[in-house]
């Protein structure tokens, strides 16, 4: 029996932003293969390229059709909404022919852009988008100071 070379079966990982409905973006490490991306968004993936930066939004291709919760609005340069992402999505870097980790600068930029979760309210025939307020921290009386 011949000795075989050990095979490295570890999958390459990338550092990306994961954005869930009702939550702030979270920096995570994820494997770069299709299965990992599909698990992260809960179904078939669709790559969306809404920005000039080398980033891609990885969304659930059937998120709206399957009734996933609305997550974040996508806006144009005039801040007008042109689409809404349903369900979890990732923001990943874009290499020459593959998805890559976000650079620290892009991580910061898109964490800021999507920092506030959004609520979607139907008013008549219109859908209104409002930022969700920050949850108030529960502080003890000692931390808040005494009442006057």
N, C-alpha and C positions, 0 to 999 in steps of 0.2 A: 504494500500500500504506500502510495506517494504522499509525502507531506504537502499539504496545500497552504498557500498563502492565506493569512486571515483576511476576510472580506469585511470592509467597513460598511455596515448596513445602517449607520446613523443617517438620518435625513437632515438636510440643511435647514437651519432655522433662520427666521427673519424677525426683526423687531418692528411691530406695527401698532396702529391704534385700533382698538375694538370699541365700537359705539353701540350700546344697547338702548332700546327705548326707555326713556325716563331716567337714564343714568348719564353721568359724566363720562367722557372718553377715558379709556384705560390703556396704558402702554403694556403690550403683552409680547411674548415670544411665541411664535407659531411655526410649525413646519411649513415648508413652501410647496408641498405637493397638493394635488387637487382634492384628495380626501380630507385633508386638514382644513382647507379653505371651505369646503362644503359643510363640514361639521360646524365651523365657526358661524356660518350664516344660516344653517338649518335647511339646506337644500341645494339645488343646482345654482351655480354661481353665474353672475353676469358682471363683466368689467365695465365700469362707467368712467369716462374721462372728462369730467366737467371743468378742469382747471388747466392752466398753462404750465403749472409746475409738473415735474415728473412724478406724479402720484396717480393712483388708481383707486376708485371706490369699488370694493368687491361686495356686491349686494346679492340677496336672494332673488333669483330671476323671477320667481313666481310669488314673491312676498305679498304684493297687493292682491293678486288673484286668490291666494290662500287666506286672506284676511288677517295677515300678521299686523301687530300694532304699528301705527305710524310712528316714525322715529324722528327724522330731521328733514326740514325743508331745504331744497337746493335753490339758490338764488342767483340771478344774473348780476351783471355789473351795476344795474340800477336798483338792486336789492329786491327785485320782483321775483316771486316764487314761480319756478317753471316746472318743478317736479318735487315729489316727496318720497323719501326712502322708507320702506316698510320693513320691519324686523331688524335684526342685528346686521351691522355692516362693518367692514374693515377698511382702513385707509393704509395702503401699502405703497412702497416706492416702486418706481418703474425704471428698470434697467434697459439695456439695448434690446433684449428679446425675452426678458423674464421679469417676474415680480421680485422686488428686493426689500431690504429694510429701509425704513424712513431715515433720512439724515436727522441729526438732532434739531437743526433749524426747521425742517419741515414738520417734525414731530411737534415742536412748540407752536408753529403757525396753525396747524390743523387742530391741535388740542384747544387752542384759543377760539378758533372759528366755530367749533362744535361743542364748546365747553358747557353751555347751558342746554339742558334737556328742553324739549318743546312739547306743548300741549296743542292739540288740534280740536277746534270747536266748530261745529257746523251751525251757522246762523243763516237760516233760510236756504238759499241756493249757494251760499259762499262758505268756504272753509277758512276759518281764521286761525292763525298760528300765534301763540303767545309763549314767551319763555316761562319755564316753570321756576317758581321762586326757590331760592336756596333753603334747605331745611334749617330751621333754627336749632342751634346747639342747645342742649339741655345743660344748663350750668347750675351749680349749687348757689345758694344765697351768698355764701362766702366768696365765690368766684365773681358774682355779679356786683358785690358790694351791698351795703345796707340801704334800705329805702329811706327817703328823706321825707 
